[in-house]
């Protein structure tokens, strides 16, 4: 079965006309039978866990603040400066991309650890890794970002490659708890939302981010210790214009994706594997050209701002075109041919917009939520 056939089959088996159809799975060998969504007893863990013996680096709890406005950074209108990559910038980048901002306890006993970027159903099915090369104050190696402890756990030996690279992986069992096979779509939607934050923050810090959605899947999976079924890579973001540091230097610690063995969604596994490649693709465009003058005509990769700024919190809701949209649509793009773009229409976060933390946000009294 070709890539296009798998894409069409996945869409056919996971498409719905109404929310009520979530609980009426299609009868097909690839669709998990007798699976109940939203069962409290199987509520998944908020993030991976690793043995306590792994070396851990605590990240700073305050950092240098940016001087440019969030809207200027997002629109690609502010002049870039060359920044240095150190622990302060890593702390800012990781926390405002995947960090826990606060914890909410539901009446049924569940804890929702709310992250810096939005997530469908509050599932937050992403993990963030750092393949570090020549980072000031940090030994070379592969690190997992611990969102609860605001720390880096070293899970692998130094990677092969030149530029420090962030790796975003998805946990299908975490989002499948609510959406079953449809959760595959939410993995990439959430990745697009989070990477919108990450790219804006890295750009504001002068770290020259380069996003790739085409990369050697097996090598990157081995690099971070993902098994390709319960966890697989979604995107990589290189900090700098050199070759990404994604070559495994040895075996990485696997870690546990949940407290118990999560279900295996065969349809998701087949769909993901159909899109895997063993080559490194070109980086996505970084955004609109820098200029003091407004462009004469917008391009597909220009950020379109369509929201207001909350003066009390500095949060910005934006509709994105191209950069984050292509991340969200990576599955369709890789299976169907050329890259796709997703347009956001209307105003506000409920109109397909992405909620972003303000660039340059730093509070000396801040402590990560647990």
N, C-alpha and C positions, 0 to 999 in steps of 0.2 A: 504494500500500500504506500503510495507516494505521499509527500508532505501535504500537497493540496487536498488529497483524499482524507488524510487524518484531520486536517483543519475543518473540512466540511462535516466529517463525522462528529467531531467534538461539538461543533456548533449545533448540529442536528440533535444530539443526545442531551445537550445541556441548555438549549433554548427554552424559554418559558414565555407565556403570554400574561401571567399574573403571578404575584408573590405566592399565592396559595399552591401553585404547581411545584414549589420547592419540595413539598412533602409527597409528591406523586412521581417517583423516579420512573424513567423509561425502562422497559424490560429489554435488556441487552447484556451480553456476557461481560462487557467492559464496565458496566455500571454496577456499583456496589449494592448488593441486595440486603434488605433488612437493616438498613442503616437509619438511625433516628437522629435528627439534628436537634440542637439546643437541649441536650440532656445534661442536667447539672452534674451528675456523677462523673461524666467524662469531660468536664470543662478543662481545656488544655492549659498547660503552664504558660506564663507570659513570655518566657524566653528559654534558651538552652541552659543546661547546667554542665559543668565540668568538674573533674576531681579537684579537691582543694590544693593538691600538691603542685599544680601548675604555677609557674612564675607569674606574678601579677604586678602591674604598674598602676598606681593610683594616679588619676588625672587631676590637674588643677581644677579648683572649684570657682575660679574667677579667671578672667582673661582680658586681653587687650580689646578695647571696644573700637568698632569701625567708626569712621567719620562721615560716611556717605549715607544718604537716605536709602531706605529699602526700595522705594519705587524706582530710584535712579539705577540701582544695581540690577533689579529685575528687568528693567526695560533696556539694559545694555547702554545706558546713556552716560555712565560715569567713567572717567579715565582710569584705566588699570594701572596699578603699581606692582612692582615685583615684591612679593612677600616671602618671608622665610617660614619653613615648616618646622614647628617645634611642638612641645607638649601643650602649650597654651592654645595654639591654633587647633591642634587635634581635639582638645577638650571642647572647644567651641563648636567645631565641625560635627563631632559625634553627638554631643548633647542636643544641639539644635536640629539635628537630622533624625536621630533615633532614640534620644534620651527620654526618660520618664519625667514628666513635668508635675504630675499629681496623681494620687490614687483615689478612686471612688469605690465605696463599698455598697453593693446592692442589698436589697432586703432579703434576697435568697442566700446571702453569704458569699457571693462572688466578689472578687476584687478586680477592678479594671484599672490597669496602670496606663494612664493616658500619655501618649507620646507627643513629640513636637510637631509631627505632621499627622494629618487625618488618616483614618482607616475605615474601610467598609465594615460595618457591624462592630467596630471597636475590637477587631481581632488582632491587629498589629502582627501580621504573619511574617515579618522580615527579620533577618539577622544581618549584622554589619561586621565586616572583617577589615583588617588593615594589613596589607603586605608592605611592610616598612623597609625603606632603603634610604639610608643617610638622613634620618630624621633627628634633628637636634634634641639631645636628651633621651633618646630611645634607641636601644640596640636593634640591629636588623633582625627581622623575624616576621612571622605571621601571627597576628593578634586578633582575638575576638573582643568586640566591644560589649562589656557588661553594662546594660542600661540601668540595672538596679543598684549596682555598686559604684557606677561611674568610674570604671577602671578598664584596663586592657589586660586580658589574660593571654599569655603566649601559648599558642596552640601548635605552632609549627616552626621549623628551622628557617633561616634566611632564604627568601625567594630568589629565583634567577630573574634578572631583568634590571632595568635602570631606574624607572620612576616609581615612587610610592603609589600604591593603587588601593582604592577602596573596592571591596567586593560585597555586593548585596545579594543575599540568598533568600529564598522563599520556603516556608514550611506549609505544605498543602494541608496537613492534618489540622493545623491551627485555624485556618480560615474555612476548611471543610467542615469543622464542627458545626458551623451555622449554615453554610451554603452548599455542602456536599461537593459534587463535581463542578458546580458553577464556581467554586472557590478558586479555580485556576485563573479565571478572569480577574478576580480580585487581587491575586498576587501581583499582577503586573500593573493594575490600576494603582494599588498602594505604592508600588515601587516608583511609579511616575510621580506621585505626590511627594514622596520622601526625597527623591532625587532633585525635584524642583528646589527644595530647601537647600540640599547639599551643594548643588551647582551655584546657587546664588551666594551662599556663604563662602565657598571656595573662591569664587570670582571676586567677591568683596575683599578677601584677604590677599589677593594677588597670587593665588596658588595655581593659576593656569589650568583649570579643570578640563579634561577631555573625556567625554562619555562614549562608551562603546556598548552596543547591544549585540554585537557579533564577536564571538571570542571562542577559543577552544574549550568547550564545555567540560570535557573529561579532565583536562589539566587543571582548570580552575576548581573543579569539584575536589580533586585530590589536594590541591593547594590548601583549601580551608577545612578539609575533612568532612565534606558533604557526601552522602551516599547515593545521590541521584534519584532517590525515590521519596524518602521522608524529607529531604532537603536538597535543593539544587540552585545553582547560581542564576540570577536574573539579569544582572548588569554589572559592569565594572567602570570605575571612574578613576582615571589617572590624573595625578597632581603633577603636572609638567608635561612637556611635549616629547619626552623620550619614550622608549619602549616600555610597556607596562611590566611591572615586576609580578608576573603571574606564573613563572616557571617553578614547579614544586622543587624545593631543595631537599625533600625527604617526606616521610609520612607525617601527617598532622593528626592531632587528637580529634576523635570524632565527636565526643560530647553526647548528651542525651537531649533529644528534641522535646520530650515530654516525660511526665512521671510514670506513664505506662506506655505500652506499645500502641501507637496511634493506628487508625485504620489505613489501609493502602487503597488509594483510589486509582485503579488500573487505567481508567480513561485519562486521568491527569498525567500519569506516568508515560503513557503512549504518546499523548499530545506533546509533552515536553521533549521526549526523546526524538520525535519526528523533526523537531526544529534544531537539534544539536548539530554543531559543525566542529571541525578541527582546525580552523583558521582564525586569524585575527582580522577583524574588519576595520574599516576606517572610522575615526572618531566622528561623532555627530557634530554638526556646526554648533559653535559656542553661543550663537545668538546674533542679534542684529549688529551690523558694523558700528563701531564707536564713532560718534560725531557730535559736535555741539549743535548741529542743525538737525531738525526732524527729517526723516527720510522722505523722499518724494513719493515712494510707493512701498507699502508693507510687503514683507516676504513671509513665506510659510514658517520660517524659524524665528520670527520676531515675537517677543513676548507682548501680549495684548493685555493691558491692565483694564479691568472692568469692575472695580470695587472701591469701597471707601476704606479709609484708615481709621481704626479705633484709637482715638487719642489717648485713652487711658492705658491701653496695653500694647499699642504699637503693632498689633497684628494686621496683616494684609491678606485679603482674599483676592486672588487673581484668576482670570481665565487664561490658560496657557495654550499656545499654538505651536506645534512642531516639537520643541525640545522635550518637554515632559510627555506630550502626547505620544511621541514615537516610542518612548519607553513603555508607556501603558499599552501600546499596541504592538509590542515586540513579537508576540506570538504570531499574530496575523502577518506581520511584516516578514518574518523569517520563513514562514510556511508558504506564503503566497507570492513572494517576489520582491519588488522594490519596497523601501520603507514607506510606512503609512503615517499620516498625521491625524491627530484628533483635535477637533475644534471645540472650544468651550463657547456656548452661546448664553446670552442673558447676563444677569448680574447676580452676584452673591454666591456663597458656597453651595447653595442648593441648585445652582444652575450649571453644575459641572466644573465649578471653580476649585482651585487648590488653596488650602489655608497655609500660609507661610509665617514662620517666626521672623521677627525683624532682624535684618542684618545688623551686626554690631551690638547685639543685646548682651550685656554682662552686668551681673549684680554681685558685688563683693560678698553679700550675705547669703547668696544662693546656696542651697544644698539639694542634691538630687532626691526626688521622692522615692520611697521604698514601697 
